[in-house]
Amino acid sequence: MTGISFIMPTAGTDDANLNSIIDTIDALRIPNYEVIVVGGLTTTLNRNHTQHIPFDEAAHPRPITSVKKMMGVRASQYDINVIFHDYHVFDPDWYEEFEKFGTDWDICVQQTFTLPEQGSVRCNGWRAGPIPGYPEIPPCMTIPWDIDCFIPYMAIQGSYWVAKRQTMLDFPINESLYSGQEEDIEWSSRIVPGWLGQKPDQTGVKIVSNPRCITRFNKLKPPYPGNPDFAAMERDLEYLWGKLRNGYRRAGVYHYERELGRAVLA
């Protein structure tokens, strides 16, 4: 069975919330796992499989999750790192679906939904745009989970992702960037194959999607950017997705080709 390290940066001000999140991880019954909480100088957390790494928030002028995330990575003992902000809870079958999918990847993008009162809409993960040559795809558009030719235009969103520990050590987050300085975008620019078509020779790392592993927000948090009805837009573009599945590519645009493991100019 796969060993998993769950790395959760936090401000260290709400242990009740942290306990409720860890409850959903413990309930997965993973044979080998740990939860690493990074943030706050002290904690009341006292439970099995969980360690707390103190962090002096006052030593920084603003939140800096990049440092906390890498502290957690370096402290982790398992090959799989789940890195997530402290407002995600895990569906009961998350680990079962994780094992079914396997680990033939460097980074695995999974699915997250908002609270029911916000419509339980998809709000993270496999999103792209704008894409040169595809004006019908707006910024941050949700993409069908089986479409991967647009990977060059997909940033790894910083609130939740799953990665191999060695990938994180080989391609660390820039720890000089504070939260809000697009540290996830800067990191993506170094690891995404063919980034934005501007780095066509960048092979990057192997990025895949597994929408069967699901987390959900446990607080009110509108999805970026302002919660347009991406689901309806996605349905309206089914004609395009069907063509892409059959090998359609628009000329003059870089697309990721899984068989080649790199971006290719159509």
N, C-alpha and C positions, 0 to 999 in steps of 0.2 A: 504494500500500500504506500501511497505517496505521502511523504512528510510535508507539512505546510506551516509556514510562519505567517501569521496575520499581524501586520504592522500598522498601528493606528496612532498618528500624531494627534495631539489634543492640547488644549490650553490648560487642562488640569483643574477645571473649575466645576465639573459636574460628574462626580463619580457615580451617581445614580444612573445617569444616562449610559456611562461606560459599562456598568454592570448589565444593563438591559441589552446592550449590543453583544457583550461577551456571552450572555445567556444563549443567544441564537447561534453562536459559534460552538459552544459546548454541546448544544443539542444536536449538532451534526454527527456526533459520535465518530470523529476522525481518530483512527488509531494512534497516529503520531502528529501532534500539532503543538503550537505555542501561540500565545497572544503577547505581543510586545507593545506596550503603551508608552509613548514618548511624549512627555510634557508635564509641566507642573513640578515643583520641587518635592512635594509630598503627595501621598495618596492614601485613601482608605481601602483601596482594592486589596483583597486578601483571598485569593482563590487559586486552585490548581491550574497549571499550564499557563499562568499569566505572570509576566514580569513587568515592572515599571522602571523606566529609565528617566531619572530626574532631568529637568531642563529649566534653566533660569530665564523665564520670559522677560524679566525686567532688564536683562542684559542686552536686549535688542529693541530698537525703536519701533518696530512693527512686527507682526507675526511672520515667522520664517519656517514654513513647513518643509522646505527643501532640506534643511539641515536635519530636522527631526526624522524625515523619511530615510535619509542615508544613515543616520545613527541606528535606526531600527534594522536596516539591511545588514549593516556590519555586525550587529549583535545577533542576527538570526542564525539558527542552526540547521534549518531545512532548505532544500533546493528550490522550493516554490515559495515565492513571496507574494502575499496579497496585501497591497498597499492601499489604504483607504482612509478617508476622512471620517470623523466621529459622528456621522449621521446616517450610516448605512447599517441595515440589519439583513441577515441572510435567510433566504427561503429554506424550508426544512429539507429539500432534496438537493441543495447546492452541492454537497460533497458527492452524492451519488452521481449527479450529472457530470461533475468534474472528473471522476474516475472513468466514466463511460467515454468521455471525449479524449482523454489521453494527454500527453505532455510533449508532443512533437511540435514545439514552437519555442520562441524566445519570449514573446509577449502575447498574452491572451486577453482580448477585449470581451467583456461580458455585458450583461444587460441589467439596467437599473430603472426602476419606476418611481414616480412621485407618490405622495400620499393619495388615498382614495378621494379625499375632498378636493384634491387638485386634478382629479381625473385619472389617476394611475397611468400617466402617460410616460412613454419611454423618454428618458432624459439624459442618457449618457452613452458613451461607447462609439458605435459604428456610424459616425457622421462625417460628412465631407462638404466641400464647397467653400467658395466658388471654384469651379473647375473650368479652365480654359477650354473653349469649344463646346461647352455644355451650359449655355446661359439659362436653361430651364431649371437647373439645380441651384437653389439659393444657398447662402452661407449657413453652415451647421445643419444642413439637411440630413435627416435620417436616411440611411441607405439600407436596402435589403441585406440581411445578414450573409447571404451567399454571394453577394457581389463584392469582389475584392480588387477589381481592376483600378479602383479609385484610391487605393491605399496611399499613393503619394500625396494626396490632398486631405488625409485624415490625421489630425493631431491626436496623440494619446492624451486624453483628458485627465487632469491631475488629481481629481478627487477619488478615482478608483481605477486600478488596473492590477493585473496579475502578471508576474514576470519570473523568469529564472533568476535566482540569486546572483549567479555569475554574470548574467546580462547586466544587472544593476551595478555590479562592481566594475565591469568593463566599460560601461557607459553611464557613469553616475550623473545624477541631477546636479546642476550648477548650484552649489551651496551658497554662492554670493548673492543670489536673487531672492528677494523677499516675496511673500504672498502678494499677488496682484501685479507682479512684474512679469507675468507670462512665463514663469519658469517651466511650465509644461510645454509651451510652444517652443522655447529654446531647446529643451531636451528632445522634443520630437524632430526638430530640424537636424539633429545629429544621428537619429536612429531610424527614421522612416525611409524606406527605399525610394530613391528618386524624388526627394522632398520638393513638392510644389512644381515639379518639372525643372527646377532650378539646379538640382544636383543629380542629373540623370545617371552619373556613374556611382552614386552612393548606393551600395547594395543594402546597407543598414542591417536590420535584424529581421527574423521571421515573425511576422505579425498575423495572428488569426483571430477569428471571432467564434465565441461559443455562447449563443443567446440562451442556452438551456440553464446556465448558471445565473441565478437571479438574485440581486439585492434590491432593497427598497429603502427609500428615505424614511427616517423616523421623525422628521420635522418638516414644517412648511418651508419649502425652498423651491421657488419657481425655476423651471428649467431654462437654461440659456438658449437663445436670446429672446426672452419675453414670451415664450410658449406659443408660437404660431402652430397651426394645425398641421404638423409635419406628417401625421398619419394619413390625412386626406391627400396631401401633396404626393406622398409616396404611392398611394393607390392610383392617382391620376397619371403617374409616370410609369405604370406597368408596361406600357408599350415599349419604353426605352429599356427597362430592366430585361424584358424578354429578348430584345435584340442583343444586349450586352452578353447575356447568358449564351447566346449562339455565336459569339465571337465578333460582334459588331464593334468597331472602333472608329472614332472620328479622326480624320487625317490632321496631322500637325500637333497632336496632343500626346503627352507621355502617359502611358497606362502601365500599371503593374501587371506582369504576367507570371502567375504562380509557377508554371512549368520551368521558366527561366530563372526565377528568383530575383528579378530585377525589373526596373522600369524600362519600357521600350517606346520609342517614338513611332506612332502609327503613320 
